[in-house]
Amino acid sequence: MKKLYFTLAVVLLFSVLAAACSSGKSGGDDDKKVLRAGSTGQSFPNSYKDGDKLVGFDVEVLETIAANLGYTVEWVNTDFSGLMGQLETGKIDTVANVVAVTEERKQKFDFTVPYSYAGVAIVTHVDNTDINTLEDLKGKTVAGVLGSQNVKNLQNYDPEINVRTYENRDGAQNDVLNKRVDGYVQSKANLIAEINKNNLPLKFVGEPFHYEDVAFPFVKSEKNQKLIEQFNAEIEKLREDGTLKKLSEKYFYGEDVTTKSE
């Protein structure tokens, strides 16, 4: 009986110690505030890879806000349509990749206040002397990213323009560079950055045909509504102290995308 009691005591002691260790570890994890964010990693200069590191304007804005609120960001990288699907199903908390605020998206998501603004424009190859205005694109083919608001804006603007979609910007941009399509639709600031960075032989076709707000989307919930309020306060602080503008000029070759165009 003594041996039995001793054995039970040892088992009980180890159980208590294991529970204590487990409790201590779990408590540390519970205290850790994690924000799961999605970004393509292929959207220069908003989200792209510098070696193995994810960088870009949208990435740095989100990480700055998260750090100020005490969050650690865990990034998920996939194509844009995949990111929006993961957001809708709750696999990620938000997306930092030029997400335009639209009436359709507001049916599914709540948005922060805008942190940037995008003028949607089209470029063509400099050798293409037949296309100089938006009217010249009727019946022509323009490349765009699958699931992006840029594509939807173009289709709404002129149904006579044929749209060819790609999983990412690189595919769409490469086809206009190789003259396999007549144009490429993207935000003007992004196009300026790409053209300057890589000295691309592209020219703008007229002025932007649409302007939109860019913000962080969250699935509708009471918890997320409180987080959005915190995000809004941080975005306004970054706007007021000049941080947003500095980050924009850093990534967009001097362009300020944080001020709404009149």
ChimeraX attribute file (.defattr): number of C-alpha atoms within 10 A of each C-alpha:
attribute: neighborCount
match mode: 1-to-1
recipient: residues
	/A:1	6
	/A:2	7
	/A:3	8
	/A:4	9
	/A:5	10
	/A:6	11
	/A:7	12
	/A:8	12
	/A:9	12
	/A:10	12
	/A:11	11
	/A:12	12
	/A:13	12
	/A:14	12
	/A:15	12
	/A:16	12
	/A:17	11
	/A:18	12
	/A:19	12
	/A:20	12
	/A:21	12
	/A:22	11
	/A:23	12
	/A:24	11
	/A:25	11
	/A:26	11
	/A:27	11
	/A:28	9
	/A:29	11
	/A:30	9
	/A:31	8
	/A:32	11
	/A:33	12
	/A:34	15
	/A:35	18
	/A:36	17
	/A:37	23
	/A:38	28
	/A:39	26
	/A:40	25
	/A:41	25
	/A:42	20
	/A:43	22
	/A:44	23
	/A:45	25
	/A:46	24
	/A:47	23
	/A:48	22
	/A:49	15
	/A:50	10
	/A:51	7
	/A:52	7
	/A:53	9
	/A:54	18
	/A:55	20
	/A:56	25
	/A:57	25
	/A:58	29
	/A:59	23
	/A:60	17
	/A:61	19
	/A:62	21
	/A:63	20
	/A:64	17
	/A:65	19
	/A:66	19
	/A:67	11
	/A:68	12
	/A:69	14
	/A:70	13
	/A:71	16
	/A:72	14
	/A:73	17
	/A:74	13
	/A:75	17
	/A:76	16
	/A:77	16
	/A:78	16
	/A:79	20
	/A:80	26
	/A:81	16
	/A:82	17
	/A:83	23
	/A:84	23
	/A:85	12
	/A:86	18
	/A:87	22
	/A:88	18
	/A:89	10
	/A:90	13
	/A:91	15
	/A:92	21
	/A:93	20
	/A:94	27
	/A:95	26
	/A:96	25
	/A:97	27
	/A:98	24
	/A:99	24
	/A:100	22
	/A:101	22
	/A:102	14
	/A:103	9
	/A:104	8
	/A:105	15
	/A:106	14
	/A:107	10
	/A:108	14
	/A:109	19
	/A:110	19
	/A:111	26
	/A:112	20
	/A:113	19
	/A:114	20
	/A:115	24
	/A:116	22
	/A:117	22
	/A:118	25
	/A:119	20
	/A:120	23
	/A:121	25
	/A:122	28
	/A:123	25
	/A:124	25
	/A:125	21
	/A:126	14
	/A:127	11
	/A:128	13
	/A:129	8
	/A:130	9
	/A:131	22
	/A:132	16
	/A:133	13
	/A:134	17
	/A:135	13
	/A:136	12
	/A:137	21
	/A:138	15
	/A:139	14
	/A:140	14
	/A:141	18
	/A:142	26
	/A:143	27
	/A:144	28
	/A:145	25
	/A:146	20
	/A:147	18
	/A:148	20
	/A:149	20
	/A:150	25
	/A:151	22
	/A:152	13
	/A:153	16
	/A:154	23
	/A:155	14
	/A:156	11
	/A:157	12
	/A:158	14
	/A:159	11
	/A:160	15
	/A:161	19
	/A:162	17
	/A:163	22
	/A:164	16
	/A:165	17
	/A:166	18
	/A:167	17
	/A:168	21
	/A:169	22
	/A:170	14
	/A:171	14
	/A:172	24
	/A:173	25
	/A:174	14
	/A:175	17
	/A:176	21
	/A:177	19
	/A:178	10
	/A:179	14
	/A:180	13
	/A:181	21
	/A:182	23
	/A:183	30
	/A:184	31
	/A:185	26
	/A:186	25
	/A:187	19
	/A:188	20
	/A:189	23
	/A:190	23
	/A:191	25
	/A:192	18
	/A:193	18
	/A:194	19
	/A:195	14
	/A:196	12
	/A:197	13
	/A:198	8
	/A:199	10
	/A:200	14
	/A:201	13
	/A:202	22
	/A:203	19
	/A:204	22
	/A:205	21
	/A:206	14
	/A:207	13
	/A:208	17
	/A:209	13
	/A:210	14
	/A:211	19
	/A:212	21
	/A:213	18
	/A:214	24
	/A:215	24
	/A:216	26
	/A:217	26
	/A:218	23
	/A:219	21
	/A:220	15
	/A:221	11
	/A:222	9
	/A:223	9
	/A:224	17
	/A:225	16
	/A:226	11
	/A:227	15
	/A:228	19
	/A:229	14
	/A:230	16
	/A:231	21
	/A:232	20
	/A:233	15
	/A:234	17
	/A:235	21
	/A:236	15
	/A:237	14
	/A:238	19
	/A:239	16
	/A:240	11
	/A:241	10
	/A:242	12
	/A:243	15
	/A:244	24
	/A:245	20
	/A:246	18
	/A:247	21
	/A:248	23
	/A:249	16
	/A:250	15
	/A:251	20
	/A:252	24
	/A:253	16
	/A:254	14
	/A:255	18
	/A:256	19
	/A:257	22
	/A:258	21
	/A:259	15
	/A:260	15
	/A:261	10
	/A:262	4
